[in-house]
Amino acid sequence: MLILALIGSVWIFSCVMAVALCVAARRGDERIAVALLPPEAEAEVAFVATFAEPAAQPAPAARPAHSRSAL
């Protein structure tokens, strides 16, 4: 029974290490790609649109005033 627990622990540890290495490799690839960009190249920043001024909305058409009669 102890050997099965040991095998399971080693398996989970191996999976966690594989995922960690993949994440580290992806981050390294992104950093290398940024480092290799020419200095005049503009990096696209997607979050700027969030802070931009919203487009002007057309004013809603005025509704005619309804007169209410008191009873």
N, C-alpha and C positions, 0 to 999 in steps of 0.2 A: 504494500500500500504506500509505503514511503517512497518507493521508486517512482510510482505514478505521480505523486505530488511533485517530486523533483523534476520529472520530465515536463509536467505542466508548467512549473515555474520557469524552467529554462526556455520553454516554447514562448511564453508570454514575454519574458525578458528579451528574447530575440526579436519578436514582433515590435516591441516598443523601440528597441534600438534601430531597427530597419526604418520605422516611421521617422524617428528623430534624424537619422542620416539623410533621408529624402528631403525633409524640411530644411536642413542645413545646406544641402546641395542646391535647392531651389533659391534660397536666400543668397548664396554665393554667386549663382548664375546671374541673379538680378543686379547684384553689386558690380560684377564684372561688366555687365552690359552698360550700366550707368557710367562706369569709369572709362569705358572705351568710346563714349560719345564725344564727338568734337565739341570744343568749348562753345562754339556759336550755336549749337543745336539747342532748341527749346524743348524742354521736357513737358509733355502734356500733363496738365494738372486738372483732374476731373472735378475736384471739389470747388473750383472757383465759380462754376455756374450756380452753385448753391447760394453764394453770397451776392450774386449779381442782382441788379434791380429787376423786379418783375416787369413784364411787359404791361403797358397801359391797357386797362380794360375799358371797353366802350361803356359810356354811362347808360344805365337802363332807361328806356323810354318812360317819360312821365305819364302816370295814369290820370285820367280825368277824375276830378273830385266828385264824389257822390254826395248829394244832399240828402240828409235824413230828416224826415218830417216827424215832429213830436206829436204823439197821439194823446 
